[in-house]
């Protein structure tokens, strides 16, 4: 992320060297000339928060520092949340199945199936377990959050034939909640590292949709949305040389506090084709999403010397970056009867076209650090006989947008291509009950796991997510 320093860091006028920042912030902080023990002077990680551009940091000279890929992922831009408990219970296999207010997220053409005014409110609770094996030292972190999932409504306009439906709502589509702990002896720099990141934030989309039946077998829909969100990140890290070096500080401690707001926009066009009463095909295309992130950060650093006066500095930065998420194409097919439904979706996105500040992310050999991904989802729903209850289950295969990991978040210069031991996968289950023929209560549970490995770092993440939704039809 682009940044501008707005406060001098050394009132005494000492010449300083830059330390690099960690993904989110691309806060490059300045440190005394003497501190040069961690390879090219530590690119001090700042806050894996919202801006990690690491522009101008030491390393290969190309349009963008490839460490930006870490920021992209840490901020949650490479992963969309499943909205609505019914869709989540089917692992997001909802492109062809969608026929409620959550169609705005999956395929706006599904709104055309709504025949009564509908309103829905939902909440989501998630718990994440993140395990990092950092140079042989295992670090476990667990964190959770409870947030609004959606508040939406749809209104069918009376027509002579066919259907015309308007919809609007707000959906939480991305999560920036993240906590990382890397602690242990870094044998590549001969330092004992202690890196801690605490980050919170959400991205909400504010939607306005319209859908209509063009014929008895074809429905089209359009959803336009603007994005709004905020991110807070606190990064604290320290390192000590082991054994101590004569011309280096005995310990360096940096605390970074960054806050940023983001906004953006995008649109989705969708179509449903139902040649048979029990069979439906869906297709949706989402335009590139532009996200602007602006904020500020304060970085405080301390250098402790054994026989010299200790040194303390404070820097302030203005944060300003833009991100571009590429086109997304999703297609699905569904078999639907009064007793059951089964759906399968496939989604494609070429992450190599992702951009930060107008440039694609490539290494010094101009190789893309992102990759193409194909997401596969399958889910089903069964209606219980004699009682108004539906049981759901699903599975999703969701490859990582990048196979790179930053193995040294303090130096920020160790972005290594990792081995994906387990691509991200999701298992889901859910239940829905109809009360009084007008109120539907849905609940879902998702379990997601994935694991990436390098020679010096193992990154394994497990997430459990509960979604509870209530929908009322007038």
Secondary structure, DSSP 8 states (H G I E B T S, - for coil): -EEEEEE-S-TT---EEEE---TTB---EEEETT---SSSS------SSSB---TT-SS--SSS-TTHHHHHHHTTTT-----SHHHHHTTT--TTT--STTHHHH-GGGGGG--S-EEEEEEEEEEEEEEEEETTEEEEEEEEEEEEEEEEEEEEE--SSS-EEEEEEEEEEEE--EEEEEEEEETTTTEEEEEEEEEEEEEEEEEEEEEEEEETTEEEEEEEEEEEEEEEEEEEEEEEESS--TTS-SEEEEEEEEEEEEEEEEEEEEEEEEEETTEEEEEEEE--EEEEEEEEEEEEEEEE-SSS--EEEEEEEEEEEEEEE--EEEEEEEEE-SSEEEEEEEEEEEGGG-EETTEE-B-TT--BSS-EEEEEEEEEEEE-TTSSEEEEEEEEE---S--EEES-TTT---EEE-EEEEEEEEEEEEEEEEETTTEEEEEEEEEEEEEEE-SSEEEEEEEEEEEEEEEEE-
